[in-house]
Amino acid sequence: MVSVLFVGIGGFFGAMARYFVSNQLDNQSDFPLATWLVNMIGSFLLGFLFGLELNSSMFLLAGTGFMGAFTTFSTFKLEGILLHKEKKHRFFIWYNVMTYGGGLLLAWFGWMLGR
């Protein structure tokens, strides 16, 4: 039961942080900057947390809870579909390349830094 509490507390704060970033950056361009930014920050931080080799309770709080609520795979996919539907193909391609490539690179960098 304590594990569920850790995930819930982390998730609450992660969702609030996500809302704050989205509220500040959404609708400023055709490129979905808010989603991309939280996913890049999340990739780096999750790699960093993994590299720190936290105990399971702390990883549930910060990794599963906070980062799980802060980052968003479903919004990333929806925004990609909308870019494609609106025929913004250049943004669609860059968004996918930058998210997948940047996410992997930042997760690796965070992991190396955390070690």
C-alpha positions as CSV (number, residue, x, y, z in Angstrom):
1,M,0.0,0.0,0.0
2,V,2.9,2.3,0.7
3,S,4.1,1.8,-2.9
4,V,0.7,3.0,-4.2
5,L,1.0,6.1,-2.0
6,F,4.5,6.9,-3.4
7,V,3.3,6.6,-7.0
8,G,0.2,8.7,-6.2
9,I,2.2,11.5,-4.5
10,G,4.8,11.6,-7.3
11,G,2.0,11.5,-9.9
12,F,0.2,14.4,-8.3
13,F,3.3,16.6,-8.5
14,G,4.3,15.4,-11.9
15,A,0.8,16.2,-13.3
16,M,1.0,19.7,-11.8
17,A,4.4,20.3,-13.3
18,R,3.1,19.1,-16.7
19,Y,0.1,21.3,-16.5
20,F,2.3,24.3,-15.6
21,V,4.7,23.7,-18.6
22,S,1.7,23.1,-21.0
23,N,0.0,26.2,-19.7
24,Q,3.1,28.3,-20.4
25,L,4.0,27.0,-23.8
26,D,0.9,25.6,-25.6
27,N,-0.4,27.5,-28.7
28,Q,2.7,29.5,-29.3
29,S,3.5,27.8,-32.6
30,D,2.5,25.0,-34.9
31,F,5.1,22.8,-33.3
32,P,3.9,21.0,-30.1
33,L,6.7,22.5,-28.0
34,A,5.2,21.8,-24.6
35,T,4.8,18.1,-25.2
36,W,8.2,17.8,-26.8
37,L,9.9,19.7,-23.9
38,V,8.3,17.7,-21.1
39,N,9.2,14.5,-22.9
40,M,12.9,15.6,-23.4
41,I,13.2,16.7,-19.8
42,G,11.5,13.5,-18.7
43,S,13.8,11.4,-20.8
44,F,16.9,13.0,-19.3
45,L,15.6,12.9,-15.7
46,L,14.4,9.3,-15.9
47,G,17.8,8.3,-17.2
48,F,19.4,10.3,-14.4
49,L,17.2,8.7,-11.8
50,F,18.0,5.2,-13.2
51,G,21.7,5.9,-13.1
52,L,21.5,7.0,-9.5
53,E,20.2,3.5,-8.6
54,L,17.7,4.8,-6.1
55,N,16.0,2.4,-3.7
56,S,12.6,1.1,-5.0
57,S,10.5,3.5,-2.9
58,M,12.3,6.6,-4.1
59,F,12.2,5.3,-7.7
60,L,8.4,4.7,-7.4
61,L,8.0,8.3,-6.1
62,A,10.2,10.1,-8.6
63,G,10.5,7.7,-11.6
64,T,7.2,6.0,-11.8
65,G,5.0,8.6,-10.1
66,F,6.4,12.0,-11.0
67,M,8.0,11.2,-14.4
68,G,5.1,9.0,-15.4
69,A,2.6,11.8,-14.9
70,F,5.0,14.6,-16.2
71,T,5.7,13.0,-19.5
72,T,3.1,12.0,-22.0
73,F,3.3,9.4,-24.8
74,S,-0.4,9.6,-25.7
75,T,-0.3,13.4,-26.3
76,F,2.8,12.9,-28.3
77,K,1.0,10.5,-30.6
78,L,-2.1,12.6,-30.9
79,E,-0.2,15.7,-31.8
80,G,1.7,13.7,-34.4
81,I,-1.5,12.6,-36.0
82,L,-2.9,16.1,-35.9
83,L,0.3,17.4,-37.6
84,H,-0.1,14.8,-40.3
85,K,-3.8,15.4,-40.7
86,E,-3.2,19.2,-41.1
87,K,-0.5,18.4,-43.7
88,K,2.3,19.9,-41.7
89,H,4.6,17.2,-42.8
90,R,7.8,19.0,-42.1
91,F,6.8,19.5,-38.4
92,F,5.5,15.9,-38.3
93,I,8.8,14.5,-39.4
94,W,10.9,16.8,-37.1
95,Y,8.7,16.2,-34.2
96,N,9.1,12.4,-34.4
97,V,12.8,12.5,-35.2
98,M,13.5,15.0,-32.4
99,T,11.3,13.2,-29.8
100,Y,12.6,9.7,-30.5
101,G,16.2,10.6,-31.2
102,G,16.4,13.3,-28.6
103,G,14.7,11.2,-26.0
104,L,17.1,8.3,-26.4
105,L,20.1,10.6,-26.4
106,L,18.9,12.5,-23.3
107,A,18.0,9.4,-21.4
108,W,21.5,8.0,-22.1
109,F,23.1,11.3,-21.1
110,G,21.1,11.4,-17.9
111,W,22.0,7.8,-17.1
112,M,25.7,8.4,-17.6
113,L,25.5,11.6,-15.4
114,G,23.6,9.7,-12.7
115,R,26.2,6.9,-12.6
